[in-house]
Amino acid sequence: MRKPLMALAIAACLIMSVVGGFIPLLQGWIFFVLALYLLATEFETGRRWVTSARRRWPKLDEWIVKARDHKWAPSHLKKFEDHTDPTK
């Protein structure tokens, strides 16, 4: 039951990131990074996707690093960044 709920949470975060792109008060990139975090922590394929995406798009890598240092970021986001670091 956990995997379908996580997939639903990932989809909700992606929708919120799109909505956040249109509404200036809502930070869409935070929800995008959160969706990537959930994808990488729950699914091995997601971890490979995020690692290769960070390698391919340096701006995404900057967003992840920026989100890690954000005051609302969860404390275990650093672990996510370590797992998906393209330089390792």
C-alpha positions in Angstrom: 0.0 0.0 0.0 3.0 2.3 0.6 4.2 2.5 -3.1 0.8 3.6 -4.5 0.5 6.3 -1.8 4.0 7.5 -2.5 3.2 7.6 -6.3 0.2 9.7 -5.5 2.2 12.0 -3.3 4.8 12.4 -6.1 2.0 13.3 -8.5 0.6 15.8 -6.0 4.0 17.5 -5.6 4.5 17.7 -9.3 1.1 19.4 -9.7 1.9 21.8 -6.9 5.2 22.7 -8.6 3.3 23.5 -11.8 0.8 25.6 -9.9 3.6 27.3 -8.0 5.1 28.4 -11.4 2.0 30.4 -12.0 1.3 31.7 -8.5 4.1 34.0 -7.2 3.4 33.3 -3.5 3.9 29.6 -3.9 7.5 28.4 -4.5 7.1 25.8 -7.2 10.7 24.6 -7.3 10.4 23.4 -3.7 7.6 21.1 -4.6 9.5 19.9 -7.6 12.6 19.0 -5.5 10.3 17.3 -3.0 8.8 15.2 -5.7 12.3 14.2 -6.9 13.2 13.4 -3.3 10.2 11.1 -2.9 10.9 9.5 -6.3 14.5 8.8 -5.4 14.0 7.5 -1.9 11.1 5.1 -2.8 12.1 3.8 -6.2 15.6 2.6 -7.3 14.7 3.6 -10.9 13.8 7.0 -9.6 17.2 7.3 -8.0 18.9 6.6 -11.3 16.6 9.0 -13.1 17.4 11.8 -10.6 21.1 11.2 -10.7 21.3 11.2 -14.5 19.0 14.3 -14.6 21.3 16.1 -12.2 24.2 15.2 -14.4 22.5 16.4 -17.6 20.9 19.6 -16.3 23.2 21.6 -14.0 20.3 24.0 -13.2 18.4 21.1 -11.6 21.5 20.3 -9.5 21.5 24.0 -8.4 17.9 23.7 -7.3 18.5 20.6 -5.3 21.5 22.2 -3.5 19.4 25.4 -3.0 16.5 23.4 -1.6 18.8 21.6 0.8 19.8 24.9 2.4 16.2 26.3 2.5 14.8 26.9 6.0 11.7 24.8 5.3 13.6 21.9 3.9 13.5 18.6 5.8 16.7 17.7 7.6 17.1 14.5 5.6 17.3 16.3 2.3 21.1 16.2 2.6 20.9 12.4 2.6 18.9 12.6 -0.6 21.5 14.9 -2.2 24.2 12.5 -1.2 22.4 9.5 -2.8 21.8 11.3 -6.1 25.0 13.2 -6.3 26.2 12.8 -9.9 29.9 13.3 -9.0 29.9 10.1 -6.9 
